[in-house]
Amino acid sequence: MLSTNSPHNPFLVPDAMKGKSQAGPRGDLVTVVDWAVGEIDARLAKHGLTGNTLFIVTSDNGAMRGDNGHQSENGFRGYKASIYEGGTRVPFIARWPGKIRPGSTSAETISLIDLFATFAALTGSPLPDNAAEDSRNVLPAILGHPGGRPLHEALVFASGRAEFAVRQGRWKAIAGTADNLKAILGGEKSGQLYDLDADPGEQRDLWAAHPERAMSMMKLLQKYRAEGRSRAPRRA
């Protein structure tokens, strides 16, 4: 596993990459990440490991604001640490020759927390019931073997401001802070509800139009918080 410092602050760009992106120092550091991925790929090939390696490139959060008009958030709302899609939606690129069909995509909603259960499944390592309580094995999505049901009942997201949101299929409900969630469940406040299939930029709040769905998702979020997990305990 390689966790790069780029493109985090401080923006210390190597001389060889300065000005490469035309998107400022942050953009130049993105080219450093591109270079690093290429170097890893080249070493795998050099040692004959490409064909037997699941190679994943992803990110732990959304982008910081781009320079010189660069749309680093790809048109989504918000940036790094935001509760909106620009803060939480990231690329997930996987290659595994003979296992993953080149150019294939998946509409399954997954999270980086799922890598724990997924790698455990790959290595045949059973997980204790109190380990990775929110993680799911998402190999079916990675390998292109979709099932009849989503792999997650729902996914919970948090922002840098301790705001919470829950995603269920195409729907995303934003509660805000824990105090806001309590007020919503008590009928004192409203949250936000978005249809991400029709409105990935989160511009049309549908809370008032779909109050039953919104409250159902808020209750599910509260259930997860109260139980401390989203994966049901295994039965003895």
C-alpha positions in Angstrom: 0.0 0.0 0.0 1.2 3.5 -0.9 -0.4 6.5 0.7 1.2 9.6 -1.0 1.7 12.9 0.6 0.7 14.5 -2.7 -1.5 16.5 -3.3 -1.7 17.6 0.4 -0.5 20.8 2.0 2.2 22.0 2.0 2.3 22.2 -1.8 6.1 21.4 -2.2 6.3 20.6 -5.9 9.4 18.8 -7.2 11.3 20.8 -9.7 10.6 18.3 -12.5 6.8 18.7 -12.0 6.5 22.5 -11.6 4.1 23.9 -14.2 3.3 20.5 -15.6 -0.5 20.7 -14.9 -1.2 24.4 -15.7 -3.5 24.1 -12.6 -1.2 25.6 -9.9 0.9 23.8 -7.3 -2.0 21.5 -6.2 -2.5 20.4 -9.8 1.3 19.8 -10.3 1.2 17.5 -7.2 -1.6 15.5 -8.9 0.9 14.8 -11.7 3.3 13.5 -9.0 0.6 11.0 -8.0 0.2 10.0 -11.7 3.9 9.5 -11.9 4.0 7.4 -8.7 1.2 5.1 -10.1 3.1 4.7 -13.3 6.3 3.8 -11.4 4.4 1.1 -9.3 2.9 -0.3 -12.5 6.3 -0.5 -14.2 7.8 -2.3 -11.2 5.0 -4.9 -11.2 5.6 -5.5 -14.9 9.4 -5.7 -14.4 9.0 -8.4 -11.8 6.3 -10.3 -13.7 3.6 -9.6 -11.1 1.1 -7.7 -13.2 -1.0 -10.7 -14.1 -1.4 -11.9 -10.5 -2.0 -8.5 -8.8 -5.2 -6.7 -8.0 -4.1 -3.1 -8.5 -6.4 -0.4 -7.0 -6.1 3.4 -7.3 -8.4 5.5 -5.2 -8.6 8.4 -2.8 -9.7 8.9 0.8 -11.7 12.1 0.2 -12.8 14.6 -2.4 -10.7 17.2 -4.0 -9.5 20.5 -2.8 -10.5 23.6 -4.8 -8.7 23.8 -8.2 -6.6 26.6 -9.5 -6.9 28.5 -12.8 -10.5 27.3 -13.4 -9.7 23.6 -13.0 -12.9 21.8 -11.9 -11.2 19.5 -9.4 -14.6 18.5 -7.9 -15.8 17.4 -11.4 -19.0 19.4 -11.1 -20.1 17.9 -7.8 -21.1 20.2 -4.9 -18.5 20.9 -2.2 -14.8 20.0 -1.7 -12.7 18.0 0.7 -14.3 17.7 4.2 -17.7 18.7 2.9 -20.8 16.5 3.4 -21.8 16.9 -0.2 -20.6 14.7 -3.1 -17.6 16.8 -3.9 -16.3 16.0 -0.4 -17.0 12.3 -0.4 -17.2 10.9 -3.9 -13.9 9.6 -5.2 -12.5 7.6 -8.1 -12.1 3.9 -7.6 -10.1 2.2 -10.4 -9.2 -1.5 -10.2 -7.2 -3.8 -12.5 -6.8 -7.5 -12.2 -6.0 -9.3 -15.5 -8.2 -12.3 -16.1 -10.5 -11.3 -13.3 -11.8 -7.8 -14.1 -13.0 -7.1 -17.7 -11.1 -4.1 -19.1 -13.3 -1.0 -19.4 -16.1 -2.4 -17.3 -17.9 -0.2 -14.7 -20.2 -0.8 -11.7 -23.1 1.2 -10.4 -22.7 -0.3 -6.9 -22.2 2.2 -4.1 -19.2 1.2 -2.1 -16.9 2.8 0.5 -13.2 2.4 1.4 -14.3 0.8 4.6 -15.3 -2.2 2.4 -11.7 -2.9 1.5 -11.2 -4.5 4.9 -13.9 -7.2 4.4 -13.0 -7.5 0.7 -9.3 -8.3 1.4 -10.3 -10.7 4.2 -12.5 -12.6 1.7 -9.7 -12.6 -0.9 -7.3 -14.1 1.6 -9.8 -16.5 3.2 -9.5 -14.8 6.5 -12.7 -15.0 8.7 -13.6 -11.8 10.4 -14.6 -11.7 14.1 -18.1 -10.3 14.6 -16.7 -7.2 16.3 -14.3 -6.4 13.5 -15.1 -4.1 10.6 -18.7 -3.7 11.7 -19.5 -1.5 8.7 -17.4 -3.3 6.1 -18.9 -5.4 3.3 -17.2 -7.8 0.8 -17.6 -5.9 -2.5 -15.8 -8.5 -4.7 -19.0 -9.0 -6.7 -19.0 -5.4 -7.7 -15.3 -5.4 -8.5 -15.4 -8.6 -10.5 -18.6 -7.7 -12.4 -20.9 -10.2 -10.7 -23.8 -8.1 -9.5 -26.4 -9.7 -7.3 -30.1 -9.0 -7.0 -29.7 -6.8 -4.0 -27.3 -3.9 -3.1 -24.3 -4.9 -1.1 -25.1 -2.3 1.5 -28.5 -1.6 3.1 -27.2 2.0 3.3 -23.9 3.9 3.7 -23.1 6.6 6.3 -20.9 9.6 5.5 -19.4 12.2 7.8 -17.9 15.6 7.1 -15.0 17.5 8.6 -17.6 19.5 10.6 -19.1 16.3 12.2 -22.1 16.4 9.9 -23.8 13.1 8.9 -25.5 11.9 5.8 -26.9 8.5 4.8 -27.0 7.1 1.2 -29.5 4.5 0.2 -29.6 3.6 -3.5 -30.1 6.8 -5.5 -31.2 8.8 -2.4 -29.0 10.8 -0.1 -30.3 12.3 3.1 -28.3 14.9 5.1 -28.9 15.2 8.8 -26.2 17.6 9.7 -24.8 17.3 13.2 -25.9 14.8 15.9 -27.9 17.6 17.5 -29.6 18.3 14.2 -30.5 14.6 13.8 -32.1 14.6 17.2 -34.1 17.7 16.3 -35.2 16.2 13.0 -36.4 13.0 14.6 -38.3 15.2 17.1 -40.0 17.0 14.3 -38.3 20.3 15.1 -36.1 20.7 12.0 -35.7 19.4 8.5 -32.7 17.9 6.8 -31.9 17.7 3.1 -32.8 15.0 0.6 -31.3 14.5 -2.9 -31.9 12.2 -5.8 -28.3 11.6 -6.9 -29.3 9.8 -10.1 -31.3 12.8 -11.3 -29.4 15.5 -9.5 -25.7 14.4 -8.8 -24.8 18.1 -8.2 -27.2 18.2 -5.2 -29.0 21.4 -6.3 -32.7 20.3 -5.7 -33.6 19.6 -2.1 -36.5 17.1 -2.1 -37.1 16.8 1.6 -40.5 18.4 1.5 -41.5 16.4 -1.6 -40.6 13.0 0.0 -41.0 13.4 3.7 -41.6 9.7 4.4 -38.5 8.6 2.6 -36.5 11.3 4.3 -37.7 10.3 7.8 -37.2 6.6 7.1 -33.5 7.3 6.2 -33.1 9.5 9.3 -34.4 6.7 11.5 -32.0 4.2 9.9 -29.1 6.6 10.5 -30.1 6.9 14.2 -30.4 3.0 14.4 -26.8 2.7 13.1 -25.6 5.3 15.6 -27.4 3.7 18.5 -26.1 0.2 17.6 -22.6 1.3 16.7 -22.6 -0.7 13.5 -24.4 -1.1 10.2 -23.6 -4.8 9.5 -26.0 -7.0 11.4 -24.3 -9.2 14.0 -23.8 -12.8 13.0 -26.2 -15.3 14.7 -24.7 -18.0 16.7 
